[in-house]
Amino acid sequence: MKTLLTAAAAALGLAGLAFANGPSGHVYEITNGDASWTSTFAEDGGYASSLGAEGTWTFEDGTLCMQIEAEEGTQEICNAWESMEVGESMTTSDWSSDGTELTITRTS
């Protein structure tokens, strides 16, 4: 579950920070083998996933940081983030806590 929460924090701040070229206002589908979910990055820095995870995100100098509220408390994960156009995907293990490969696709 921790992997899914951390990954859901995938792809994926406080209002007022620089959101240029970040995930602001976009939705991403994340797949991990047979599992699939969506992550929504609100323009106000809020984050929500279809798994029920919620939190905040920031994007500055090419780094996306996500703070996810979990049963164990707030978890933070930060990684480099490159913007994608709708339909583009990337495959990475940087966003999973156990090195699981994830495919992140921008859907809107």
N, C-alpha and C positions, 0 to 999 in steps of 0.2 A: 504494500500500500504506500509505503514511504516513497518508493520509486515512482509510482503513479502521481503522487502529490508533487514531488519534485519535478517530474517531467511535465506535469500539467502546468506547473509554473513555467514549461516551455513555451519551444515555444513552445511567452511572454516577456509605483511612482506617485509622486505627489504633484498636485497642480502647481503650475508655475515653473517647473523645470523644463529644460529643452527637450522637446519630443521630436524634433526634426529627424526624418528618416528612420524613426523607431517604429514600433508596432502600434502606435496610437490610432485608435478607431478601427483596427483590423481584427479579423477572426482567422484563426489557424486551426487546421485539423492535425492532430498528432496521432501517429500510429506506432504501436510497439508490438510487433508480432500480430496476434489476433485481437488485441485491444485497440480501441480507437476512441478519441474524445475531441472536443473542441475547446479552444481557449480564446476568450474575448478580452481585448485590451481597450478599455474605455479611454476616451480622450482626457478624462479628468484624472487618470492615473490609477483607476480601479481595474481589478482583474477578476475574472470568474471563469470557471471551467464547467463543462457538462458533467463532470464527476462530483460537482458540489464544492470544489475548492474555491476559496475567495482570498483576496489580498490586494496588494498594491504593487505598482511597478514604477521604475525610473529608467530613463535612457539618457546617457550623457557620454560624449566622446566615444561613441561606438560600443559602449558597454550597457547591456540590459541587466538590471537587477530586479529580482522579484522577491517580495516578502509575502509568503503564503501562510495563512492561519491553518494550523493542523492540530490534531489531538495532543501532540507532543509540545505544542507551543508554536511560535512564529518561526518559520524556516526561511532563510534567505539564500538565494543562489544568484550569482552574477557571472556572466560570460559575454564574450564578444558577440555582437549581433549585426548581421548584414540584412538590409532591407530586401524584401522580395515583392515582386509584382503578383497580382492575383493569378493563381494557377502554378506559380513556381514552387519548388520544393527544395529542401535540403535534408541530408541524412547526417546525423551527428550523435555522438554519445556524451557530448559535453553537458547536456541538460539532464542526464539521469544520474542518480546517486550511486548506482552500481555498475556503470559503464554500458548499460543496455543501449543498443542502437535504436534511435528514434527517427522517424521521417516526419518532418514538419512541412505542411503545405498551407500557403495563404489562400483562404477561400473568399475573403472579401476585404 
